[in-house]
Amino acid sequence: MSGKLKCQTTFAMEVQFQEAYTHNLFKKVQDELSVIMYCDADLVNDDDPIVEFKVTERKDYPNGMTRETWYTVVYNTSNGDVNCICRMFN
């Protein structure tokens, strides 16, 4: 495949990835960027040292349907620990 894959966002970092990565790796970066664009984080509680966020992830489907999923993410500022109720990272 010759040429560059088209950027999907206006993020400068996407252009940097486009220039530095292979097409396959750049496509994976684009997939992650598209997920990030559909996430919102709202501060729920700031009870030092524990900070709690509600993260909303929106997924749009070709048929016009939309699904939102909510996650609670807790950040401990004293030791840097981050935990999510999804348990995909701790």
DRENTORKOL-3810 file (N, C-alpha, C; in nm, 4 decimals):
REM DRENTORKOL-3810
@n.u->0.0858; n.v->-0.1174; n.w->0.0000; ca.u->0.0000; ca.v->0.0000; ca.w->0.0000; c.u->0.0898; c.v->0.1229; c.w->0.0000
@n.u->0.0667; n.v->0.2115; n.w->-0.0893; ca.u->0.1469; ca.v->0.3336; ca.w->-0.0935; c.u->0.0617; c.v->0.4511; c.w->-0.0488
@n.u->0.1270; n.v->0.5574; n.w->-0.0065; ca.u->0.0555; ca.v->0.6761; ca.w->0.0386; c.u->0.0179; c.v->0.6652; c.w->0.1838
@n.u->-0.0393; n.v->0.7738; n.w->0.2340; ca.u->-0.0777; ca.v->0.7810; ca.w->0.3744; c.u->-0.2251; c.v->0.7504; c.w->0.3914
@n.u->-0.2582; n.v->0.6923; n.w->0.5055; ca.u->-0.3984; ca.v->0.6777; ca.w->0.5416; c.u->-0.4498; c.v->0.8138; c.w->0.5861
@n.u->-0.5738; n.v->0.8451; n.w->0.5562; ca.u->-0.6320; ca.v->0.9738; ca.w->0.5889; c.u->-0.6570; c.v->0.9862; c.w->0.7389
@n.u->-0.6248; n.v->1.1026; n.w->0.7939; ca.u->-0.6538; ca.v->1.1298; ca.w->0.9344; c.u->-0.8049; c.v->1.1432; c.w->0.9529
@n.u->-0.8533; n.v->1.0968; n.w->1.0691; ca.u->-0.9961; ca.v->1.1024; ca.w->1.0984; c.u->-1.0327; c.v->1.2151; c.w->1.1947
@n.u->-0.9308; n.v->1.2766; n.w->1.2559; ca.u->-0.9563; ca.v->1.3838; ca.w->1.3518; c.u->-0.8718; c.v->1.5053; c.w->1.3150
@n.u->-0.8872; n.v->1.6103; n.w->1.3940; ca.u->-0.8027; ca.v->1.7286; ca.w->1.3771; c.u->-0.6941; c.v->1.7336; c.w->1.4836
@n.u->-0.6759; n.v->1.6237; n.w->1.5579; ca.u->-0.5738; ca.v->1.6176; ca.w->1.6607; c.u->-0.4353; c.v->1.6157; c.w->1.5965
@n.u->-0.3470; n.v->1.7052; n.w->1.6417; ca.u->-0.2097; ca.v->1.7079; ca.w->1.5897; c.u->-0.1379; c.v->1.5767; c.w->1.6171
@n.u->-0.1706; n.v->1.5119; n.w->1.7289; ca.u->-0.1036; ca.v->1.3860; ca.w->1.7612; c.u->-0.1359; c.v->1.2768; c.w->1.6597
@n.u->-0.2526; n.v->1.2835; n.w->1.5963; ca.u->-0.2855; ca.v->1.1830; ca.w->1.4954; c.u->-0.1905; c.v->1.1944; c.w->1.3766
@n.u->-0.1570; n.v->1.3177; n.w->1.3374; ca.u->-0.0625; ca.v->1.3387; ca.w->1.2277; c.u->0.0747; c.v->1.2841; c.w->1.2660
@n.u->0.1141; n.v->1.3045; n.w->1.3911; ca.u->0.2431; ca.v->1.2522; ca.w->1.4370; c.u->0.2454; c.v->1.0997; c.w->1.4292
@n.u->0.1386; n.v->1.0353; n.w->1.4724; ca.u->0.1296; ca.v->0.8892; ca.w->1.4625; c.u->0.1304; c.v->0.8453; c.w->1.3162
@n.u->0.0596; n.v->0.9195; n.w->1.2323; ca.u->0.0518; ca.v->0.8871; ca.w->1.0896; c.u->0.1910; c.v->0.8856; c.w->1.0263
@n.u->0.2733; n.v->0.9815; n.w->1.0651; ca.u->0.4074; ca.v->0.9922; ca.w->1.0080; c.u->0.5058; c.v->0.8904; c.w->1.0653
@n.u->0.4819; n.v->0.8462; n.w->1.1895; ca.u->0.5793; ca.v->0.7604; ca.w->1.2570; c.u->0.5473; c.v->0.6107; c.w->1.2487
@n.u->0.4210; n.v->0.5756; n.w->1.2312; ca.u->0.3802; ca.v->0.4358; ca.w->1.2419; c.u->0.3515; c.v->0.3730; c.w->1.1063
@n.u->0.3528; n.v->0.2390; n.w->1.1053; ca.u->0.3100; ca.v->0.1650; ca.w->0.9865; c.u->0.1594; c.v->0.1826; c.w->0.9704
@n.u->0.1067; n.v->0.1477; n.w->0.8538; ca.u->-0.0379; ca.v->0.1602; ca.w->0.8316; c.u->-0.1178; c.v->0.0797; c.w->0.9330
@n.u->-0.0735; n.v->-0.0439; n.w->0.9618; ca.u->-0.1480; ca.v->-0.1285; ca.w->1.0558; c.u->-0.1505; c.v->-0.0686; c.w->1.1957
@n.u->-0.0374; n.v->-0.0222; n.w->1.2429; ca.u->-0.0320; ca.v->0.0362; ca.w->1.3766; c.u->-0.1069; c.v->0.1693; c.w->1.3805
@n.u->-0.0966; n.v->0.2490; n.w->1.2759; ca.u->-0.1687; ca.v->0.3759; ca.w->1.2703; c.u->-0.3197; c.v->0.3525; c.w->1.2727
@n.u->-0.3670; n.v->0.2487; n.w->1.2081; ca.u->-0.5100; ca.v->0.2165; ca.w->1.2088; c.u->-0.5565; c.v->0.1846; c.w->1.3509
@n.u->-0.4728; n.v->0.1155; n.w->1.4282; ca.u->-0.5081; ca.v->0.0856; ca.w->1.5676; c.u->-0.5161; c.v->0.2140; c.w->1.6498
@n.u->-0.4246; n.v->0.3072; n.w->1.6252; ca.u->-0.4284; ca.v->0.4369; ca.w->1.6931; c.u->-0.5583; c.v->0.5098; c.w->1.6576
@n.u->-0.5958; n.v->0.5071; n.w->1.5310; ca.u->-0.7205; ca.v->0.5723; ca.w->1.4889; c.u->-0.8414; c.v->0.5105; c.w->1.5584
@n.u->-0.8417; n.v->0.3801; n.w->1.5731; ca.u->-0.9527; ca.v->0.3138; ca.w->1.6422; c.u->-0.9638; c.v->0.3638; c.w->1.7865
@n.u->-0.8497; n.v->0.3777; n.w->1.8546; ca.u->-0.8497; ca.v->0.4276; ca.w->1.9925; c.u->-0.8934; c.v->0.5737; c.w->1.9987
@n.u->-0.8483; n.v->0.6547; n.w->1.9044; ca.u->-0.8878; ca.v->0.7959; ca.w->1.9018; c.u->-1.0383; c.v->0.8107; c.w->1.8824
@n.u->-1.0961; n.v->0.7264; n.w->1.7986; ca.u->-1.2403; ca.v->0.7368; ca.w->1.7746; c.u->-1.3189; c.v->0.7008; c.w->1.9003
@n.u->-1.2672; n.v->0.6096; n.w->1.9814; ca.u->-1.3326; ca.v->0.5762; ca.w->2.1083; c.u->-1.3246; c.v->0.6942; c.w->2.2043
@n.u->-1.2064; n.v->0.7565; n.w->2.2124; ca.u->-1.1867; ca.v->0.8695; ca.w->2.3028; c.u->-1.2806; c.v->0.9851; c.w->2.2685
@n.u->-1.3054; n.v->1.0064; n.w->2.1402; ca.u->-1.3901; ca.v->1.1184; ca.w->2.0980; c.u->-1.5329; c.v->1.1033; c.w->2.1479
@n.u->-1.5742; n.v->0.9820; n.w->2.1802; ca.u->-1.7111; ca.v->0.9582; ca.w->2.2237; c.u->-1.7210; c.v->0.9350; c.w->2.3742
@n.u->-1.6186; n.v->0.9785; n.w->2.4499; ca.u->-1.6190; ca.v->0.9660; ca.w->2.5950; c.u->-1.6199; c.v->1.1038; c.w->2.6595
@n.u->-1.6973; n.v->1.1147; n.w->2.7663; ca.u->-1.6994; ca.v->1.2362; ca.w->2.8473; c.u->-1.6713; c.v->1.1975; c.w->2.9913
@n.u->-1.5930; n.v->1.2780; n.w->3.0612; ca.u->-1.5647; ca.v->1.2544; ca.w->3.2022; c.u->-1.6159; c.v->1.3719; c.w->3.2836
@n.u->-1.6949; n.v->1.3414; n.w->3.3851; ca.u->-1.7499; ca.v->1.4444; ca.w->3.4732; c.u->-1.7052; c.v->1.4166; c.w->3.6161
@n.u->-1.6604; n.v->1.5204; n.w->3.6843; ca.u->-1.6217; ca.v->1.5092; ca.w->3.8240; c.u->-1.7467; c.v->1.4873; c.w->3.9087
@n.u->-1.7457; n.v->1.3820; n.w->3.9890; ca.u->-1.8587; ca.v->1.3499; ca.w->4.0751; c.u->-1.8300; c.v->1.3918; c.w->4.2190
@n.u->-1.7068; n.v->1.3618; n.w->4.2653; ca.u->-1.6726; ca.v->1.3882; ca.w->4.4037; c.u->-1.5226; c.v->1.4143; c.w->4.4144
@n.u->-1.4861; n.v->1.5184; n.w->4.4873; ca.u->-1.3450; ca.v->1.5496; ca.w->4.5105; c.u->-1.3240; c.v->1.5579; c.w->4.6605
@n.u->-1.3094; n.v->1.4413; n.w->4.7227; ca.u->-1.2915; ca.v->1.4316; ca.w->4.8672; c.u->-1.1477; c.v->1.3892; c.w->4.8929
@n.u->-1.0561; n.v->1.4867; n.w->4.8870; ca.u->-0.9120; ca.v->1.4621; ca.w->4.8940; c.u->-0.8778; c.v->1.3534; c.w->4.9945
@n.u->-0.8053; n.v->1.2506; n.w->4.9602; ca.u->-0.7282; ca.v->1.2312; ca.w->4.8372; c.u->-0.8023; c.v->1.1532; c.w->4.7286
@n.u->-0.9303; n.v->1.1214; n.w->4.7498; ca.u->-1.0062; ca.v->1.0412; ca.w->4.6538; c.u->-1.0871; c.v->1.1326; c.w->4.5623
@n.u->-1.0673; n.v->1.1136; n.w->4.4307; ca.u->-1.1419; ca.v->1.1896; ca.w->4.3305; c.u->-1.2195; c.v->1.0891; c.w->4.2469
@n.u->-1.3492; n.v->1.1123; n.w->4.2315; ca.u->-1.4361; ca.v->1.0191; ca.w->4.1595; c.u->-1.4933; c.v->1.0853; c.w->4.0346
@n.u->-1.4884; n.v->1.0120; n.w->3.9239; ca.u->-1.5400; ca.v->1.0599; ca.w->3.7958; c.u->-1.6465; c.v->0.9659; c.w->3.7432
@n.u->-1.7423; n.v->1.0222; n.w->3.6721; ca.u->-1.8380; ca.v->0.9430; ca.w->3.5949; c.u->-1.7954; c.v->0.9571; c.w->3.4490
@n.u->-1.7599; n.v->0.8455; n.w->3.3872; ca.u->-1.7188; ca.v->0.8459; ca.w->3.2470; c.u->-1.8327; c.v->0.7876; c.w->3.1648
@n.u->-1.8762; n.v->0.8632; n.w->3.0662; ca.u->-1.9840; ca.v->0.8194; ca.w->2.9782; c.u->-1.9249; c.v->0.7899; c.w->2.8411
@n.u->-1.9491; n.v->0.6683; n.w->2.7939; ca.u->-1.9036; ca.v->0.6279; ca.w->2.6614; c.u->-2.0265; c.v->0.6144; c.w->2.5705
@n.u->-2.0241; n.v->0.6842; n.w->2.4570; ca.u->-2.1368; ca.v->0.6794; ca.w->2.3634; c.u->-2.0969; c.v->0.5991; c.w->2.2410
@n.u->-2.1855; n.v->0.5115; n.w->2.1990; ca.u->-2.1634; ca.v->0.4336; ca.w->2.0772; c.u->-2.2804; c.v->0.4579; c.w->1.9843
@n.u->-2.2498; n.v->0.5033; n.w->1.8633; ca.u->-2.3524; ca.v->0.5268; ca.w->1.7618; c.u->-2.3533; c.v->0.4103; c.w->1.6642
@n.u->-2.4708; n.v->0.3669; n.w->1.6254; ca.u->-2.4861; ca.v->0.2554; ca.w->1.5330; c.u->-2.5376; c.v->0.3060; c.w->1.3985
@n.u->-2.5053; n.v->0.2345; n.w->1.2899; ca.u->-2.5472; ca.v->0.2773; ca.w->1.1558; c.u->-2.6990; c.v->0.2940; c.w->1.1407
@n.u->-2.7774; n.v->0.2222; n.w->1.2212; ca.u->-2.9231; ca.v->0.2316; ca.w->1.2102; c.u->-2.9801; c.v->0.3531; c.w->1.2833
@n.u->-2.8913; n.v->0.4392; n.w->1.3375; ca.u->-2.9357; ca.v->0.5594; ca.w->1.4062; c.u->-2.9511; c.v->0.5437; c.w->1.5564
@n.u->-2.9400; n.v->0.4213; n.w->1.6055; ca.u->-2.9508; ca.v->0.3980; ca.w->1.7492; c.u->-2.8223; c.v->0.4430; c.w->1.8186
@n.u->-2.8361; n.v->0.4835; n.w->1.9440; ca.u->-2.7226; ca.v->0.5254; ca.w->2.0254; c.u->-2.7301; c.v->0.4534; c.w->2.1594
@n.u->-2.6136; n.v->0.4102; n.w->2.2079; ca.u->-2.6091; ca.v->0.3461; ca.w->2.3397; c.u->-2.5046; c.v->0.4186; c.w->2.4240
@n.u->-2.5394; n.v->0.4480; n.w->2.5481; ca.u->-2.4451; ca.v->0.5083; ca.w->2.6408; c.u->-2.4173; c.v->0.4112; c.w->2.7543
@n.u->-2.2907; n.v->0.4018; n.w->2.7912; ca.u->-2.2485; ca.v->0.3191; ca.w->2.9025; c.u->-2.1756; c.v->0.4083; c.w->3.0008
@n.u->-2.2048; n.v->0.3920; n.w->3.1305; ca.u->-2.1442; ca.v->0.4751; ca.w->3.2335; c.u->-2.0484; c.v->0.3920; c.w->3.3171
@n.u->-1.9375; n.v->0.4537; n.w->3.3523; ca.u->-1.8378; ca.v->0.3905; ca.w->3.4372; c.u->-1.8012; c.v->0.4871; c.w->3.5494
@n.u->-1.7709; n.v->0.4328; n.w->3.6643; ca.u->-1.7193; ca.v->0.5128; ca.w->3.7743; c.u->-1.5696; c.v->0.4866; c.w->3.7836
@n.u->-1.4924; n.v->0.5939; n.w->3.7777; ca.u->-1.3467; ca.v->0.5849; ca.w->3.7875; c.u->-1.3040; c.v->0.6610; c.w->3.9128
@n.u->-1.2233; n.v->0.5953; n.w->3.9954; ca.u->-1.1778; ca.v->0.6543; ca.w->4.1208; c.u->-1.0266; c.v->0.6724; c.w->4.1139
@n.u->-0.9807; n.v->0.7935; n.w->4.1438; ca.u->-0.8388; ca.v->0.8281; ca.w->4.1417; c.u->-0.7952; c.v->0.8670; c.w->4.2820
@n.u->-0.6917; n.v->0.7996; n.w->4.3320; ca.u->-0.6358; ca.v->0.8307; ca.w->4.4626; c.u->-0.5132; c.v->0.9185; c.w->4.4408
@n.u->-0.5246; n.v->1.0470; n.w->4.4744; ca.u->-0.4160; ca.v->1.1414; ca.w->4.4477; c.u->-0.2942; c.v->1.1172; c.w->4.5369
@n.u->-0.3117; n.v->1.0487; n.w->4.6484; ca.u->-0.1985; ca.v->1.0285; ca.w->4.7396; c.u->-0.1022; c.v->0.9215; c.w->4.6895
@n.u->-0.1535; n.v->0.8199; n.w->4.6191; ca.u->-0.0638; ca.v->0.7137; ca.w->4.5720; c.u->-0.0703; c.v->0.6900; c.w->4.4206
@n.u->-0.1555; n.v->0.7658; n.w->4.3513; ca.u->-0.1637; ca.v->0.7542; ca.w->4.2051; c.u->-0.2464; c.v->0.6381; c.w->4.1543
@n.u->-0.3126; n.v->0.5643; n.w->4.2431; ca.u->-0.3950; ca.v->0.4511; ca.w->4.1994; c.u->-0.5191; c.v->0.4987; c.w->4.1260
@n.u->-0.5530; n.v->0.4282; n.w->4.0179; ca.u->-0.6746; ca.v->0.4546; ca.w->3.9409; c.u->-0.7498; c.v->0.3234; c.w->3.9289
@n.u->-0.8783; n.v->0.3262; n.w->3.9620; ca.u->-0.9622; ca.v->0.2067; ca.w->3.9527; c.u->-1.0912; c.v->0.2405; c.w->3.8814
@n.u->-1.1366; n.v->0.1471; n.w->3.7984; ca.u->-1.2626; ca.v->0.1632; ca.w->3.7264; c.u->-1.3533; c.v->0.0454; c.w->3.7593
@n.u->-1.4833; n.v->0.0703; n.w->3.7645; ca.u->-1.5769; ca.v->-0.0383; ca.w->3.7947; c.u->-1.5788; c.v->-0.1428; c.w->3.6831
@n.u->-1.5288; n.v->-0.1090; n.w->3.5646; ca.u->-1.5256; ca.v->-0.2049; ca.w->3.4548; c.u->-1.4232; c.v->-0.3146; c.w->3.4810
@n.u->-1.3291; n.v->-0.2898; n.w->3.5708; ca.u->-1.2222; ca.v->-0.3832; ca.w->3.6080; c.u->-1.1279; c.v->-0.4155; c.w->3.4911
@n.u->-1.1297; n.v->-0.3330; n.w->3.3867; ca.u->-1.0383; ca.v->-0.3556; ca.w->3.2758; c.u->-0.9009; c.v->-0.2973; c.w->3.3061
@n.u->-0.8924; n.v->-0.2130; n.w->3.4083; ca.u->-0.7621; ca.v->-0.1639; ca.w->3.4541; c.u->-0.7720; c.v->-0.1277; c.w->3.6005
@n.u->-0.6604; n.v->-0.1388; n.w->3.6693; ca.u->-0.6485; ca.v->-0.0987; ca.w->3.8102; c.u->-0.5121; c.v->-0.0356; c.w->3.8289
END
